[in-house]
Amino acid sequence: MANRPPTATPQLSRRTKTLLIVGAVALVVLLGGARLVDVYVDWAWFGEVGFRGVFTTILWTRVLQFAVAAVLMGGLLALNLVIAYRVRPVFVPVAGAASEDPVARYRTVVLSRPRWFAIGIPAVVALIAGLSAQADWQTVQLFLHSTPFGVQDPVFGHDISFYVFQLPFYRWLLSWLFVAIAVSFIAALIAHYLFGGIRLAGRSGAVAPAARAHLAVLAGTFVLLKAVAYFFDRYELLFSDRKAAEGGANFFGATYTDLNAAMPAKLILLIIAVICAAAFFSAVVLRNLQIPAIALALLVLSSVLVGAAWPAVLEQFSVRPNAIDREAESISRNIAATRQAFNLGNVTTVPYAPQVATAAGNAAVPPQDVANSQATLNNIRIQDPSRLNRTFAVQQQLTNFYAFSPLLDIDRYNVGGQRQDFVLAAREINPDALIGNQQDWINRHLVYTHGQGLVSAPADRVNVPSNAEASQGGLPAFDVSDSSNPGPFGLSPDGARIYYGEFLGSSDDYAIVGGNPGSTPREFDGPGRPASAYTGPGGVPLGNWASRLVFAAAYGERNILFNGQIGSDSRILYNRTPVERVEKVAPWLRTDVDPYPAVVDGRLQWIIDGYTTLPRYPYAQQVDLGQATDDSLRPASAAGSVGYMRNSVKATVDAYSGEVRLYAVDDQDPVLKTWMGVFPGVVQPSADIPESLRAHFRYPEDIFKVQRDLLTRYHVENPRDFFSTQNFWTVPEDPTREANAAIPPYYLLAGDPRPGAAPDTQFQMTSTLLALSRPNLSAYLSVSSEPENYGQMTVLELPAQLTGDQRGPQGPQQVQAELLTSQSVNGGLFTLRQSGTPVQVQYGNLLTLPVAGGLLYVEPIYVERNAQTSFPQLFGVIARFNNGDIGYAPTLQGALQAAFQGVPLPPGLSVPGLGPSQASPTPAPGANTGGGPLPTGQAGQTLSPQLSAAVTAMNDALDRLSSAQAARDFRGIGDAEAALDAAIAQFRSATGAAPATPTTPAGAAAGTGG
């Protein structure tokens, strides 16, 4: 018996239809209104910075991708639903007269309004698909503007651009076709069941010929797409992480198993998939469904046996027993690709054999070698920017709502004809530090709008040497550049006002400047200064009520509408952090963690480094940025995984106007060329970089740390050595911090580390590297930031094998341990702790410097007196040359004199805090040269008899104390401490007669322990 589906169509009342329409419109307004406001706010901002082309390019790309994906998904789904409806059976047979059709009620509803379902369901699916597809606009644009690399892969011979620009697009398109066919198949299956084309009643059920043909075509198309996927899978093998996943031989790229088992398997599976697709298509004319079922089973079985089992057997029984031979070619390709992908081809490796000490004694230091190292010795940095934030804040912050970056910056300037590096800190506004009435909306957004000036200090000196008594020594020699004082760098008044800075990252950190014409300035411009008014070009005009209404809605703030101080000349400044502005203008860039301020042509500019990256590169190592950039100062400063990285762009943001400029620094980077094709005119060529700006470019931290991490392995060229990890290095831990994290790289001004190089100074970033699982120093890595050789990396490779009784160069942990256990350092710190004022000792960065054919270690020591307004002060400097004597003094010169065992230092070497004129190039007759006490650290000074006796008594007491501690003689320890107290009192009395001499113990001045 058969029933004809009922066709009666219930009608909605006019009131119901009206309510549904009103509800739909209200929902669209609620969901879309806020989005439209955000779009206008972004559109206005891009117009302000002059990059509206970026906004429109991204917008239209997303709109077109939305439309294409929506039409593909919605159209294909609607087509299949219409086909299922058109070929439905006219009569739907049921099992018996008394039986009830389980889908009859649903069939009635669908057939009563077929257009609602034929249009509504595809429309919803199309909307979801469009919203998902538009997010992948970068994949499409890279495909459309692909630039050749000029390098072919070693397996297929395709240009690298195929793998990084074209293949991702093909896979993305293929994935959407898979989804479209799968959704259409499921919808058609449900529709045929609903309309009666598929019946489950009876013992075996039945499928109408039209339904069978329809579903067979969809299934065959899906399997045919799978064949295309197998074709592209062959190329994906060049990104294989098989060995990385297994551990051991940790390299990326196609392995022996991939090339000899997985790749042939993909071709076999491709052929089987085509046969399987043909079997499904045959079901259109054949009533027998066994043929497609058998073909599908063959495909599944083949994917298991050929695609998985065969490679696993080959790997287990052929590759692993002979891995070092089987994988040699793949490892060679991995090494070459990784070096190219991360720009490691610009590395110069130089053998460096320091004049290390032997077990019998110290190696002599030739005076001429010391004199030839003048470029480095004259510029040794003793100020650690990571320790000075509170010092700058207490001394130069001025108000509670000004702030300095937690980690201060280092840059170089020519001042008075002399080139030197400076510790720099922009005095920024920090809205989160406002308190009390300062947090009022008017104060936060109309009054406290900007920071003021740049605070700097030479990195190689202090104001005056510190001592255990005085509280004003050991401070940076501050210079302030602000709107009333150009300072040493010639900062202009407007250029000193900081409306765009690092502390303005909250969405609520907008500022409204200007007002009615002729209105009184109201912006706070610093303590004791009259209020100012912003006259720059930054910001979006708020002169009309429409703009005020939009921004009031965007920020949920009615005061923007009703505040009387906002007038026709008012402008709103937003998106105010330098990184945020650059990332919005160039969303394809990955920015460095550390923007830094620089004075360029009288204006304060933020300089931000931009990286072009790719997630994968054929055969290249995948780098976890979080792991590679993690160090003791900036834990996990980046995130994600990359297979290609270039420092191709330098961006600047004017701190006053907010102007954004992007410059290419690697015009040959194909990824940058591709993005410049997507956004023409956004990045200016390197030839347009002003020399005044180029002089302040620094090699950035993130990419240096990534390259440093890779060089620990990829300096090895022999694949056999690479496989067995021979001569691998590792990044040392920071010995000056409690956290067990990697030592950070350091910026410094020093001579070219390569032996025989010109004696000119270079601003560079440096790091040390240890032997794998060993504490010994294996390499010294530096990279130049000078315009003429920017990015040139130098590796001083230390000998792995030593002869005779030589002691190898020590790593940072070993050096730090010996420095802090030396008699000279302990004696100085003991005297400090006995001075009567509780103090906290902090160790500055331990610098390793290649000088005089050896390695010089320099570390500043800071003390912080335990008070509510305390701050770190430089108390002393430790120096050590190779494995020799340890010098410790309040000044760098005193420490160096002891470390070099009295060898004359280069003429003109500055005594920090005292100036070059007071530094004696050679010791005066009878002067101490490092073999004995030198309280002031100055060459050419003869000790008074009283001071000499006090120093001798202190040294004797320290020797007795050390011996008693070693013998666990507690009574002797007590007697030695009493003698030391008496010697300290004698020392203070003697120094009281000589006020110019800091109160410093003998051992702290120029100890010989070690």
ABEGO torsion letter per residue (X at the ends): XBBBBBABBBBBBAAAAAAAAAAAAAAAAAAAAAAAAAAAAAAAAAAAAGAAAAAAAAAAAAAAAAAAAAAAAAAAAAAAAAAAAAABBABBBBABAABBBAAAAAAAAAAABAAAAAAAAAAAAAAAAAAAAAAAAAAAAAAAABBBAGBBBAAAGBBAAAAAAAAAAAAAAAAAAAAAAAAAAAAAAAAAAAAGABBABEAAEBBBAAAAAAAAAAAAAAAAAAAAAAAAAAAAAAABAAAAAAEEBBBBEBBAAAAAAAAAAAAAAAAAAAAAAAAAAAAAABABAAAAAAAAAAAAAAAAAAAAAAAAAAAAAAAAAAAAAAAAAAAAAAAAAAAAAAGAAABBBBBBBBBBBBAAEBBBBBAAAAAAAAAAAAABBABBAAAAAAAAAAAAAGBAABBBBABBBBBBBBBGGBBBBBBBBBBBBBAAABBEAAABAAAAAAABABBBEBBBBBAABBABBBBAABAABGBBBBBBBBAABAEAAGBBAAAABBABBAAAABAABBBBBEBBBGBBBABBAEBGBBBBBBABABEBBAABAAAAAAAAAAAGBAAAAABAABBAABBBBBGABAAAAAAAABAABBBBABBBBBBBGGBBBBBBBBBBBBABBBGBBBBBAAAAABBAABBGABBEBBABBBBABBBBBBAAAGBBBBBBABAABAAAAAAAAABBGABBBAAABBAAAAAABBBBAAAAAAAAAAAAAAABABAAAAAAGBGBBBBBBBAABABBBBBBBBBBBBBBABBGBBABBBBBBBBBBBBBGBABBABBBBBBABAAABGBBBBBBBBABBBEABBBBBBAAAAAAAAAABAAAAAAAAAAAAAGBBBBBBBBBBBBBBBGGBBBBBBBBBBBBBBAABBBBBABBBBBBEABBBBBBABAAAAAAAAAGGBBBBBGBBBBGAEAAABBABBBBGBBAGABBBAAGBBGBBBBAAAAAAAAAAAAAAAAAAAAAAAGBAAAAAAAAAAAAAAAAAAAAAAAABAABBBBBAAAAABABX
